[in-house]
Amino acid sequence: MTQEMKIKVNGRDHVVNADPDTPLIYVLINDLELKGPRFGCGLAQCGSCSVLADGVEIRSCQTPIADVGKRAITTLEGLPELYAQQKKLTKAPDLHPLSQAFIDHQAMHCGYCYNGQTIKGAELLAKNKAPTEAQIREHMDGHICRCGTYPRILASIQSAAAKISKEG
């Protein structure tokens, strides 16, 4: 049975009509027409559907819309604004530093994992401006890249960390 629910996504309040058990990813893609989260495995194992809920990564394919509650959801599209808030910038950059690093290091081949890898990496960089390689590898565990660009993903996170550390 559908019901009207309020959710906050990328800093904006939305009212959606959905069954409370509807996975969040369907609301993000179908109702809010967001392109970042991807439906991958549907079992919360690949990470393609990842979003941040109050700054913590969740898998939207297995999160019912009713469980979102008042948490602030950030998708790939909202990362620049979230970064601006975290850094107390007056204007959001066009891209989150990690997104730019993915471009610079050509870390996206098919692009399917890009959303989840970026969400998870941004979560790490918000907490740790200078993670070690081991910390990055541990934090990113559980995010699958079909194309095997893990060395480029690692380089992208290290590059973004260096940029973020320089900014203060």
TIKE-811998 format. One record per residue (C-alpha): residue number from 1; x, y, z. Coordinates in nm, 2 decimals, decimal comma. Last residue first. Example, Ala and Ser with C-alpha at 12.3 -4.5 7.8 and 13.67 -1.06 7.14 Angstrom:
BEGIN
nr:2&u:1,37&v:-0,11&w:0,71
nr:1&u:1,23&v:-0,45&w:0,78
This chain:
BEGIN
nr:168&u:4,32&v:2,24&w:0,48
nr:167&u:4,31&v:2,28&w:0,10
nr:166&u:4,64&v:2,09&w:0,08
nr:165&u:4,48&v:1,79&w:0,26
nr:164&u:4,19&v:1,79&w:0,02
nr:163&u:4,42&v:1,78&w:-0,28
nr:162&u:4,64&v:1,50&w:-0,13
nr:161&u:4,33&v:1,30&w:-0,04
nr:160&u:4,19&v:1,34&w:-0,40
nr:159&u:4,52&v:1,20&w:-0,54
nr:158&u:4,52&v:0,91&w:-0,29
nr:157&u:4,16&v:0,83&w:-0,38
nr:156&u:4,23&v:0,85&w:-0,75
nr:155&u:4,54&v:0,63&w:-0,72
nr:154&u:4,34&v:0,36&w:-0,53
nr:153&u:4,07&v:0,38&w:-0,80
nr:152&u:4,34&v:0,35&w:-1,07
nr:151&u:4,49&v:0,04&w:-0,90
nr:150&u:4,14&v:-0,11&w:-0,86
nr:149&u:4,05&v:-0,08&w:-1,23
nr:148&u:3,94&v:-0,44&w:-1,24
nr:147&u:3,67&v:-0,39&w:-1,51
nr:146&u:3,38&v:-0,53&w:-1,30
nr:145&u:3,47&v:-0,31&w:-1,00
nr:144&u:3,33&v:-0,44&w:-0,68
nr:143&u:3,29&v:-0,24&w:-0,36
nr:142&u:3,32&v:-0,48&w:-0,06
nr:141&u:3,66&v:-0,35&w:0,06
nr:140&u:3,69&v:0,02&w:0,00
nr:139&u:3,76&v:0,10&w:0,37
nr:138&u:4,02&v:-0,17&w:0,40
nr:137&u:4,20&v:-0,07&w:0,08
nr:136&u:4,19&v:0,29&w:0,17
nr:135&u:4,33&v:0,22&w:0,52
nr:134&u:4,61&v:0,01&w:0,38
nr:133&u:4,70&v:0,28&w:0,13
nr:132&u:4,72&v:0,53&w:0,41
nr:131&u:4,44&v:0,78&w:0,46
nr:130&u:4,53&v:1,15&w:0,46
nr:129&u:4,21&v:1,35&w:0,50
nr:128&u:4,04&v:1,09&w:0,71
nr:127&u:3,67&v:1,13&w:0,80
nr:126&u:3,53&v:1,32&w:0,50
nr:125&u:3,79&v:1,13&w:0,28
nr:124&u:3,65&v:0,79&w:0,39
nr:123&u:3,29&v:0,89&w:0,30
nr:122&u:3,41&v:1,04&w:-0,02
nr:121&u:3,57&v:0,70&w:-0,11
nr:120&u:3,25&v:0,51&w:-0,04
nr:119&u:3,04&v:0,75&w:-0,25
nr:118&u:3,30&v:0,75&w:-0,53
nr:117&u:3,34&v:0,38&w:-0,54
nr:116&u:2,96&v:0,33&w:-0,53
nr:115&u:2,89&v:0,57&w:-0,81
nr:114&u:3,18&v:0,47&w:-1,03
nr:113&u:3,10&v:0,10&w:-1,01
nr:112&u:2,91&v:0,09&w:-1,34
nr:111&u:3,14&v:0,33&w:-1,52
nr:110&u:3,25&v:0,09&w:-1,79
nr:109&u:3,60&v:0,21&w:-1,77
nr:108&u:3,62&v:0,46&w:-1,49
nr:107&u:3,95&v:0,51&w:-1,32
nr:106&u:4,09&v:0,74&w:-1,59
nr:105&u:4,33&v:0,89&w:-1,34
nr:104&u:4,23&v:1,25&w:-1,41
nr:103&u:3,86&v:1,15&w:-1,44
nr:102&u:3,86&v:0,96&w:-1,12
nr:101&u:4,05&v:1,25&w:-0,96
nr:100&u:3,78&v:1,49&w:-1,06
nr:99&u:3,51&v:1,27&w:-0,90
nr:98&u:3,73&v:1,25&w:-0,59
nr:97&u:3,76&v:1,63&w:-0,57
nr:96&u:3,38&v:1,66&w:-0,57
nr:95&u:3,28&v:1,81&w:-0,90
nr:94&u:3,14&v:2,15&w:-1,01
nr:93&u:3,27&v:2,30&w:-0,68
nr:92&u:3,01&v:2,42&w:-0,43
nr:91&u:3,02&v:2,79&w:-0,34
nr:90&u:3,07&v:2,96&w:-0,01
nr:89&u:3,30&v:2,68&w:0,11
nr:88&u:3,26&v:2,56&w:0,47
nr:87&u:3,48&v:2,25&w:0,39
nr:86&u:3,21&v:2,00&w:0,50
nr:85&u:2,93&v:2,21&w:0,35
nr:84&u:3,12&v:2,25&w:0,02
nr:83&u:3,19&v:1,87&w:0,01
nr:82&u:2,81&v:1,81&w:0,07
nr:81&u:2,74&v:2,04&w:-0,22
nr:80&u:2,98&v:1,86&w:-0,45
nr:79&u:2,86&v:1,52&w:-0,33
nr:78&u:2,49&v:1,58&w:-0,42
nr:77&u:2,48&v:1,43&w:-0,77
nr:76&u:2,66&v:1,12&w:-0,64
nr:75&u:2,38&v:1,07&w:-0,39
nr:74&u:2,34&v:1,22&w:-0,04
nr:73&u:2,05&v:1,12&w:0,18
nr:72&u:1,98&v:1,32&w:0,50
nr:71&u:1,82&v:1,10&w:0,76
nr:70&u:1,47&v:1,20&w:0,87
nr:69&u:1,32&v:0,85&w:0,80
nr:68&u:1,53&v:0,64&w:0,56
nr:67&u:1,40&v:0,32&w:0,70
nr:66&u:1,05&v:0,37&w:0,53
nr:65&u:1,23&v:0,39&w:0,19
nr:64&u:1,34&v:0,03&w:0,24
nr:63&u:1,72&v:-0,01&w:0,23
nr:62&u:1,83&v:-0,32&w:0,03
nr:61&u:1,90&v:-0,16&w:-0,31
nr:60&u:2,00&v:0,17&w:-0,14
nr:59&u:2,32&v:0,02&w:0,01
nr:58&u:2,43&v:0,26&w:0,29
nr:57&u:2,74&v:0,48&w:0,33
nr:56&u:2,75&v:0,71&w:0,63
nr:55&u:2,74&v:1,09&w:0,59
nr:54&u:2,39&v:1,13&w:0,73
nr:53&u:2,28&v:0,86&w:0,49
nr:52&u:2,53&v:0,84&w:0,21
nr:51&u:2,44&v:0,65&w:-0,11
nr:50&u:2,55&v:0,32&w:-0,25
nr:49&u:2,37&v:0,15&w:-0,54
nr:48&u:2,68&v:0,03&w:-0,72
nr:47&u:2,82&v:-0,12&w:-0,39
nr:46&u:2,86&v:-0,48&w:-0,51
nr:45&u:2,71&v:-0,69&w:-0,22
nr:44&u:2,39&v:-0,51&w:-0,13
nr:43&u:2,18&v:-0,79&w:-0,28
nr:42&u:2,03&v:-0,61&w:-0,58
nr:41&u:2,34&v:-0,70&w:-0,78
nr:40&u:2,39&v:-0,37&w:-0,96
nr:39&u:2,12&v:-0,11&w:-0,96
nr:38&u:2,30&v:0,22&w:-1,01
nr:37&u:2,29&v:0,53&w:-0,79
nr:36&u:2,41&v:0,84&w:-0,98
nr:35&u:2,14&v:0,90&w:-1,24
nr:34&u:1,87&v:1,07&w:-1,02
nr:33&u:1,52&v:1,08&w:-1,16
nr:32&u:1,36&v:1,17&w:-0,83
nr:31&u:1,07&v:0,92&w:-0,87
nr:30&u:1,23&v:0,64&w:-1,08
nr:29&u:1,60&v:0,65&w:-0,98
nr:28&u:1,59&v:0,77&w:-0,62
nr:27&u:1,26&v:0,60&w:-0,54
nr:26&u:1,38&v:0,28&w:-0,69
nr:25&u:1,71&v:0,30&w:-0,51
nr:24&u:1,53&v:0,34&w:-0,17
nr:23&u:1,39&v:-0,01&w:-0,19
nr:22&u:1,01&v:-0,01&w:-0,16
nr:21&u:0,90&v:-0,15&w:0,17
nr:20&u:0,72&v:0,17&w:0,27
nr:19&u:0,51&v:0,14&w:-0,05
nr:18&u:0,56&v:0,46&w:-0,23
nr:17&u:0,43&v:0,82&w:-0,28
nr:16&u:0,71&v:1,07&w:-0,26
nr:15&u:0,75&v:1,41&w:-0,09
nr:14&u:1,09&v:1,56&w:-0,13
nr:13&u:1,30&v:1,79&w:0,08
nr:12&u:1,62&v:1,91&w:-0,07
nr:11&u:1,98&v:1,89&w:0,06
nr:10&u:2,09&v:1,62&w:-0,17
nr:9&u:1,79&v:1,40&w:-0,07
nr:8&u:1,56&v:1,46&w:0,22
nr:7&u:1,27&v:1,23&w:0,24
nr:6&u:0,90&v:1,29&w:0,32
nr:5&u:0,65&v:1,00&w:0,28
nr:4&u:0,31&v:0,97&w:0,12
nr:3&u:0,18&v:0,62&w:0,13
nr:2&u:0,15&v:0,33&w:-0,10
nr:1&u:0,00&v:0,00&w:0,00
